[in-house]
Amino acid sequence: MSQQKECPKQRLWSEEFSVRSSESSFVERRQFTRFLTLTSFSMFAGQLWLVVKSVFNRRQSAFPAMVVNGADGLAVGSAKVFQYPTPQDNCLLVRVDEQKFVAYSQKCTHLSCAVLYSARHRRLECPCHEGYFSIEDGRVLQGPPPRPLPKVELERRGSDLVAIGMTTGEES
């Protein structure tokens, strides 16, 4: 009689969890298809969000005009670090000759190491992985960096040197 009482309990449990131990490691086609569909939709939604966010940020990113302090005191062939467009973004200003200044982001496009000016070689160098950039336009001369350095657009306003924007170097 006690065996009959346990049978209904066992049947109730078996009905709620109808997985047999021998089949528990197999995934049904419907479950797999549902998983793939939901995962694909989630990845698509994530990519769509990134595109929308990037377009929205691009529209809002107007660069402020900012005077580069100490530019006139810079000797020909020397460099100075300044922050533009925000205080967290280091840029490198180089005085190429008496009248010409160039400025680039100090972050290497490879792994964001600090780029330094080499007056001896007249180029910008990333010491981390021996990446070299042209001082004229920021293009990659050698090494692993995949893109040119972002260039700071400079303008003379009277006796002041003013940073007015940034370009990626690929936009010319």
C-alpha positions as CSV (number, residue, x, y, z in Angstrom):
1,M,0.0,0.0,0.0
2,S,2.8,2.4,0.7
3,Q,4.1,1.7,-2.8
4,Q,0.8,3.0,-4.3
5,K,1.1,6.3,-2.4
6,E,4.6,6.9,-3.8
7,C,3.6,6.2,-7.3
8,P,1.3,9.3,-7.7
9,K,4.0,11.5,-6.3
10,Q,6.5,10.1,-8.7
11,R,4.1,10.5,-11.6
12,L,3.4,14.1,-10.6
13,W,7.1,14.9,-10.5
14,S,7.6,13.1,-13.8
15,E,4.9,15.1,-15.5
16,E,6.3,18.5,-14.3
17,F,9.8,17.6,-15.3
18,S,9.5,15.4,-18.2
19,V,13.2,15.2,-19.0
20,R,14.6,11.7,-18.9
21,S,18.1,11.4,-17.6
22,S,19.3,9.7,-20.8
23,E,17.9,12.7,-22.9
24,S,18.9,15.5,-20.6
25,S,22.1,16.3,-22.5
26,F,20.3,16.8,-25.8
27,V,18.9,20.1,-27.0
28,E,15.8,20.1,-29.1
29,R,15.8,21.9,-32.5
30,R,13.1,24.3,-31.3
31,Q,15.0,25.2,-28.2
32,F,18.2,25.8,-30.2
33,T,16.4,27.8,-32.8
34,R,14.7,29.9,-30.1
35,F,18.1,30.5,-28.5
36,L,19.7,31.5,-31.8
37,T,16.9,33.9,-32.7
38,L,16.9,35.6,-29.3
39,T,20.7,35.9,-29.3
40,S,20.7,37.3,-32.9
41,F,18.0,39.8,-32.1
42,S,19.9,40.9,-28.9
43,M,23.1,41.4,-30.9
44,F,21.3,43.3,-33.6
45,A,19.6,45.6,-31.1
46,G,23.0,46.2,-29.4
47,Q,24.7,47.1,-32.7
48,L,21.7,49.4,-33.6
49,W,22.1,51.2,-30.3
50,L,25.8,51.7,-30.9
51,V,25.1,53.2,-34.3
52,V,22.4,55.5,-33.0
53,K,24.6,56.6,-30.1
54,S,27.6,57.3,-32.4
55,V,25.5,59.4,-34.8
56,F,24.0,61.4,-31.9
57,N,27.5,62.0,-30.4
58,R,28.9,63.1,-33.7
59,R,26.3,65.7,-34.1
60,Q,26.9,67.1,-30.6
61,S,30.7,67.1,-30.7
62,A,31.3,70.7,-31.7
63,F,34.9,71.6,-30.7
64,P,35.5,74.7,-28.6
65,A,37.9,77.4,-29.6
66,M,40.8,77.4,-27.1
67,V,44.0,79.5,-27.0
68,V,47.1,77.3,-26.7
69,N,49.1,79.0,-24.0
70,G,52.9,79.3,-24.3
71,A,53.0,78.7,-28.1
72,D,55.0,81.8,-28.9
73,G,57.7,80.9,-26.3
74,L,58.2,77.5,-28.0
75,A,61.6,77.2,-29.8
76,V,61.7,75.9,-33.4
77,G,62.0,72.1,-33.3
78,S,60.5,71.7,-29.8
79,A,57.2,70.4,-28.5
80,K,54.7,71.2,-25.8
81,V,51.9,69.2,-24.3
82,F,48.5,70.9,-24.0
83,Q,44.9,69.7,-23.3
84,Y,42.3,69.9,-26.0
85,P,39.2,69.6,-26.4
86,T,38.8,68.5,-22.8
87,P,41.2,68.5,-19.8
88,Q,41.6,64.7,-20.2
89,D,42.8,64.8,-23.8
90,N,46.5,65.4,-24.1
91,C,47.7,66.9,-27.4
92,L,51.2,67.6,-28.7
93,L,52.1,71.0,-30.2
94,V,55.2,71.1,-32.4
95,R,56.8,74.3,-33.8
96,V,58.1,73.1,-37.1
97,D,59.6,76.5,-38.2
98,E,59.2,80.2,-37.3
99,Q,55.6,80.5,-38.6
100,K,54.3,76.9,-38.7
101,F,52.9,75.0,-35.8
102,V,51.3,71.5,-35.9
103,A,49.4,69.7,-33.2
104,Y,48.2,66.1,-32.9
105,S,46.5,64.0,-30.3
106,Q,49.2,62.4,-28.0
107,K,47.4,59.0,-28.0
108,C,48.9,56.5,-30.4
109,T,46.2,54.9,-32.6
110,H,47.5,51.5,-31.8
111,L,47.2,51.0,-28.1
112,S,46.9,54.6,-26.8
113,C,50.5,55.0,-25.6
114,A,51.8,58.5,-25.4
115,V,53.4,59.8,-28.6
116,L,56.5,61.9,-28.3
117,Y,58.3,64.3,-30.7
118,S,61.7,63.4,-32.0
119,A,63.4,66.5,-33.3
120,R,66.4,64.5,-34.5
121,H,64.3,62.4,-36.8
122,R,61.5,65.1,-37.4
123,R,58.7,62.6,-36.6
124,L,56.3,61.6,-33.8
125,E,57.3,58.4,-32.1
126,C,55.4,55.9,-30.0
127,P,57.9,54.2,-27.8
128,C,55.7,51.3,-26.8
129,H,55.7,49.4,-30.2
130,E,58.0,51.6,-32.3
131,G,55.2,53.3,-34.2
132,Y,56.3,56.4,-36.2
133,F,54.1,59.2,-37.5
134,S,54.8,62.0,-40.0
135,I,55.1,65.5,-38.5
136,E,53.6,67.0,-41.6
137,D,50.2,65.3,-41.6
138,G,50.2,62.6,-38.9
139,R,50.2,59.6,-41.3
140,V,51.8,56.3,-40.2
141,L,55.4,56.0,-41.3
142,Q,56.2,52.7,-39.6
143,G,54.9,50.2,-37.1
144,P,51.6,48.7,-36.0
145,P,49.4,51.9,-35.7
146,P,46.4,51.3,-38.0
147,R,45.4,55.0,-38.5
148,P,47.0,58.4,-38.7
149,L,47.1,60.5,-35.5
150,P,44.1,62.8,-35.0
151,K,45.2,66.3,-36.0
152,V,44.3,69.5,-34.0
153,E,43.2,72.3,-36.3
154,L,45.1,75.5,-35.5
155,E,44.4,79.1,-36.4
156,R,46.2,82.4,-35.8
157,R,44.1,85.1,-34.2
158,G,46.3,88.1,-33.7
159,S,49.2,87.0,-31.6
160,D,47.3,83.9,-30.2
161,L,47.5,80.4,-31.5
162,V,44.0,78.9,-31.2
163,A,42.9,75.3,-31.4
164,I,39.5,75.2,-33.3
165,G,38.8,71.5,-34.0
166,M,40.1,68.0,-34.7
167,T,40.2,65.8,-37.7
168,T,41.1,62.1,-37.8
169,G,43.7,62.4,-40.6
170,E,41.6,60.2,-42.8
171,E,39.2,63.1,-43.6
172,S,41.4,65.1,-45.9
